Amino acid sequence: MSARERHAPCAACAGADGRRDFLKHAAALVAGALAGVAGGAARASALVVTPGQAISKVGSQVTYPLPAGDGATVDRDNDVAIARVQNTVVALSLKCPHTGGELRWKPPVNRYECSRHDSKFEPPGVYISGKAKRNMDRFGLKRNGDTVVVNTAQRIRSDTQRAQWDAAALAL
């Protein structure tokens, strides 16, 4: 498959590959690289991301162990990642906010990436670059002892529900 075929525009992004968009993406890439150099020490160690399963599931309430340290548990059965970064836990949707493509963890670069249009996200779901244009969706969650209960029916978007998106995090 050629690079052009792999990146053929979908209905949501047709015609978005003009010079202006190229320059915008190039500027974002340079800014991200500079931020990475400036903040590289804080992100120097790669997060441990492991496949996992829910402890239990009752309707849309899915229970996971509370992560012991920085890292993430990826549950492909429920399309949920439980991420702990700097003592904050979030429950992330593993569907790209652009067109619902599958998000995968890329250990060499310490981030999530979309399999369709190469959108990139930091470990807590914050948008870096690509066609998505917003952060990964979060799920509502609550702590219950040494577990995290995720409400998969409560998908929270950062662009239209910013206060709820920010609040969908557990400080430990």
C-alpha positions in Angstrom: 0.0 0.0 0.0 1.5 3.4 -1.0 1.7 6.3 1.4 -0.9 8.1 -0.7 -3.4 5.2 -0.5 -2.8 4.9 3.3 -3.5 8.6 3.8 -6.4 8.9 1.3 -8.7 11.5 2.7 -11.9 10.3 4.3 -15.2 12.3 4.2 -14.3 14.1 7.4 -11.0 15.4 6.1 -11.3 15.6 2.3 -9.5 18.6 0.8 -7.6 19.3 4.0 -4.2 18.7 2.6 -3.6 22.1 1.1 -0.5 24.3 1.7 -2.0 26.1 4.6 -2.7 22.8 6.4 0.8 21.6 5.6 2.3 24.7 7.1 0.0 24.5 10.1 1.0 20.9 10.8 4.7 21.6 10.2 4.6 24.5 12.7 2.8 22.2 15.3 5.5 19.5 14.7 8.3 22.0 15.3 6.6 23.4 18.4 6.1 19.8 19.7 9.7 19.0 19.0 10.9 22.1 20.9 8.5 21.3 23.8 9.8 17.8 23.8 13.4 19.0 24.0 12.5 21.5 26.8 10.4 19.0 28.7 12.3 15.9 27.8 13.6 15.2 31.3 10.1 14.9 32.7 9.1 12.4 29.9 12.4 10.7 29.5 11.3 7.4 31.1 8.8 5.4 29.0 5.6 4.5 30.6 4.8 0.8 31.0 1.7 -0.1 29.1 0.3 -3.6 29.4 -2.8 -5.4 28.1 -5.3 -6.1 30.8 -8.9 -7.0 31.5 -11.6 -5.7 33.7 -12.1 -7.2 37.1 -15.9 -7.0 36.6 -18.5 -5.5 34.3 -22.1 -4.7 35.2 -23.8 -2.9 32.4 -21.7 0.2 31.6 -19.8 0.1 34.9 -16.4 -1.5 34.4 -14.0 -2.1 37.3 -10.2 -2.2 37.0 -7.4 -2.4 39.5 -6.0 1.0 40.5 -2.6 1.3 38.7 0.2 1.0 41.3 2.5 3.4 39.4 2.8 5.5 36.3 1.7 3.5 33.3 -1.4 2.2 31.6 -3.6 -0.9 31.3 -5.2 -1.3 27.9 -8.4 -3.3 27.7 -9.2 -3.9 24.1 -12.4 -5.8 24.9 -14.0 -2.6 26.3 -11.8 0.0 24.3 -10.6 1.5 27.5 -7.1 2.5 28.7 -6.6 3.2 32.4 -3.7 5.6 32.5 -1.8 6.8 35.6 0.6 9.8 34.9 2.1 11.8 37.7 -0.3 10.5 40.3 -3.4 11.2 38.2 -5.6 8.5 36.8 -7.8 8.9 33.8 -10.0 6.4 31.8 -9.5 7.0 28.0 -11.4 5.8 25.0 -9.2 3.9 22.6 -11.2 5.3 19.6 -9.7 8.2 17.8 -11.9 11.4 18.2 -11.4 12.1 14.4 -13.2 9.2 12.8 -13.2 6.4 15.4 -10.0 4.7 14.3 -8.2 2.4 16.6 -5.6 4.1 18.9 -2.5 2.1 19.7 0.3 2.8 22.3 3.7 3.4 20.6 6.4 2.6 23.2 9.3 4.1 21.3 7.7 7.6 21.3 5.7 7.2 24.5 2.3 8.2 23.1 -1.0 6.9 21.5 -1.3 7.1 17.7 -4.3 6.6 15.4 -4.0 3.8 12.9 -6.0 5.7 10.2 -4.7 9.3 10.0 -1.7 9.4 12.4 -3.2 11.6 15.1 -1.0 11.6 18.2 -1.8 11.9 21.9 0.2 12.2 25.1 -0.3 9.5 27.8 -3.1 11.3 29.6 -5.0 11.7 26.3 -3.9 15.2 25.4 -3.8 16.0 21.6 -0.3 16.5 20.0 -0.9 16.5 16.3 -2.9 15.0 13.4 -6.3 15.2 12.0 -8.2 14.7 15.3 -7.9 18.3 16.4 -8.9 17.5 20.0 -8.0 15.4 23.0 -8.9 11.7 23.4 -12.3 11.2 24.9 -12.4 10.3 28.6 -14.9 8.2 30.5 -16.4 9.2 33.8 -14.7 7.3 36.7 -14.6 7.0 40.4 -12.3 5.4 42.9 -13.6 2.5 45.0 -10.8 1.4 47.4 -8.0 0.0 45.3 -10.1 -0.1 42.2 -11.3 2.3 39.6 -14.9 2.1 38.3 -15.3 3.4 34.8 -18.7 4.4 33.3 -18.3 3.6 29.6 -21.7 5.1 28.9 -20.3 8.5 30.0 -18.0 9.5 27.1 -16.6 13.0 27.7 -15.3 15.2 24.9 -12.7 17.9 25.6 -14.0 20.3 22.9 -17.7 20.5 24.1 -17.4 19.4 27.7 -14.1 20.9 28.8 -14.9 21.2 32.6 -16.2 17.7 32.7 -13.2 16.4 30.7 -10.8 18.1 33.1 -12.7 16.7 36.1 -12.7 13.2 34.7 -9.4 12.5 36.5 -8.5 11.1 39.9 -5.7 12.8 41.9 -4.0 10.2 44.1 
